């Protein structure tokens, strides 16, 4: 854990607050959200005559370096976080004193958590910091046989791991150290398997009502948050693929052989199908609709194939509420002959796992794209044996201290 620097500036001992009370202090950070490795400036002002500031950070990790003029810079380097690190809000505090007492101003900065990428050839994940730094060795997922097909986080901070139904329970639960916490039901109320080899789990997500949805079959499976089978959603025209929940509660899915997106109500009881209103340039076309992600304002990001006379590439489309095309991934960032299989937003970044090699699909590395689709930061790892990807969100209250500790 890096030490926190502290410094004080001398000043008059005359009372500085109204009526001779403690100082009045106000602080602000240059950025409310930052990736690991980014230095954020914090500036504070205090009543005339106050002495200080003395700086501190909660949680007490990272580097907080005083600067002239009541300011400091805060940086959390990748070396200071464990593979389990999720979005964490740091309270950066400046304390001033005068003859009447002391007062502390605070600025909040949220440091983005890691991305976990699942191996396609082992039951293990690689943690990648939000600055793109791989965090050590693979984290084994204890008791999961694999292959891992999808990842998601749960509100309690646990990670949901979908695997081949031939290997055991279709969804297993792990903490952020990789330890096993349990498994979801493999069969429905009548005892029939919920997944099989022809329609294994494809995407998994916990919804705002606490339920967990898993696509793969023609009827997405809906679980209680703890893993008990609840219901099958209404039947889609074909096997479901992509999965994302909109801010209004509707659940968007893609499904095979369709040039459109289905929208379930939050209970999964009704499905409304809408055609994609996206036209490619003349002589070109889109197809193979797959993974989905939702921007905070409700617009969708959709992984598709872009077919052109020179060949095809995997690309991303941004769609408005009527599924009109707003933007496409910059041509230089598109992936030759590989449509991203899974997407995960992390601030201004969009991390993507590749599709497995099959037929005309070429090998590809996991990539980090700009969430505004303006480009790509390149590969998160040079190898191609990855399938699932998930951003680790905020740590829940009472999370183990090890989840914030320095990595080995």
Phi, psi and omega in degrees: 000125182288145180286150177264126179280150178220146178209154178231145176254135181285152178197182180294150177270006180292147179305140183247336182274168179302135178066021178079016180277187178301164181299153168263130186231136175225135181230150177212144178257149179291336180219134178278332181228137182212148172283164171305141177089348180270130177277131180244128178275136176240129181239134181232148173233150181222163179302149178304140178091353180283146176261138178142191007266161165251127189260148174205158178229143173231125356299155186275070175214165184092190182238122178239104189251119179296146177232166179297155171076033177070033180231167177205163174241136180245132178221133172247109182278159180300330180294346184262003182239150177271166175303336182277359187295127175244177179313126184225129178267122179260132174264112182261117194242138176237121182252130177242154180230153164214189185296340182266352181145201181227160177213151183236132172258151185226138170237137182258134175228125177264121176265127184292140181282183183283164166255134172259133175242133183265133175291145175270349183242009180200155178274073184204159179232156172249129175269132179237125180293164184290351172266004178094004182278122173294136186257073173080208186281169176298146176262112179288141177263102191295128177085353177266128184276327182081184357292148179282131184252335181196157179229151173203163174254155178248160186301333180276006179093350179289163179248129178267131186237112176272136181225173178300132179295343176288345183262352182142209181304137184294332177227126177244158184243133179227152170276182188278005169262354183099353180293143181283137178244347182152191183211156177271160178302140177263343183232154178279188184300327181271002179093357180283141179301141180278339178220158174214182185296332181277340179218071179283171175304142182242317176213152181222142179201138171274135183265172185293338177274004178095344178289159178242125178256144176226121176271171179148309176267183179288342177238104178308143180270133180247124180247155162294159183302330180277354176111358178282135178299132179251307186192166167259135176290167178304150186287133174269165181296337181203182182302133183277151186234274183289158186207130177197145178255133178277161179302333180277003177100340179296152181246120181267139175223151166254162178210159188299148172066015184243145173255060183190180181230140176262144179237114176272149164289168190296335179278345184084004186281334180231148181231126175247124183262133180230135179284146177287127180260058183233123180246125178284165176304159182307133180081004181232169182203165175248152177193185178054053180298136186220246188297151180232152168214155182241129174284160182303332180272004176097352177288150185261145166250131188230129175273129180215172170264138176250111182265131180219162180304330182278353182135185182238154180226157170275136184218177178232138178243143170254128187239143175276187185296337178263011180066025171283145180284122175261321183200156174235151177308138178308139185305323182292342183261353183292155189257121181300118171054040175205117177271128177309132184273330182215145182232147177210121179280143176213090183065236181272005181250153175231110181268144186221134171265147183278163170284150178290155179293129178190138178057239181268005180277125182269158176295147180209155179271161171290141187232159171246117177257161169285135182296338176273006176068020183279347181172195183222143174271002177095197185283140172278339176203147185285337183279171185244003186270065181224147179230312184257158177208141177206142173272133178277114183280199185300146174287135178288159176304138178079013179298148180303142180301330180298338181290345178249354189289162177297141180288157180298000000 
